[in-house]
């Protein structure tokens, strides 16, 4: 039995869950002439490790379930809080993308910028497109569609320095 299966079954026993019935072992293909192997003499057999015998007793007592937390303590964030959190993340992403273009010498290909936004800020395709459009509209980046290059503009440099133009 593989280590993973043994650990899984042991964890199920500890949690008091029934283990699934064992599957029958695969039978190896028999050769035409089976080799006769004499059994090893009793003195040459290695001693089996002593393991506690399996018990057919009841499963161990389960610990009491944790008490549920009051619904008021686990209140869902409001729509306004979620929107504020998303806006804060987009501003952090905007600053990070502008900083990345700045560190790359002021110009970066759109593909590199897109992969950076996915890796670093988990911004997917649609949000990245929306963010790029807003940065181009604000004059922070200039995008040359023919070359596929985004160039940092003075307004973007001012945004990085804290002026938020």
Secondary structure, DSSP 4 states (H G I P E B T S, - for coil): --HHHHHHHHHHHHHTPPPPPPPPPPPPPPPSSPPP-PPPPTTTSPPPPP-PPP--SPPPPPPPPPPPPPTTTTPPPPHHHHHHHHHHHHHHHHHHHHHHHHHTTSEEEHHHHHHHHHHHH---HHHHHHHHHHHHHTTSEEEETTTTEEEE-HHHHHHHHT---
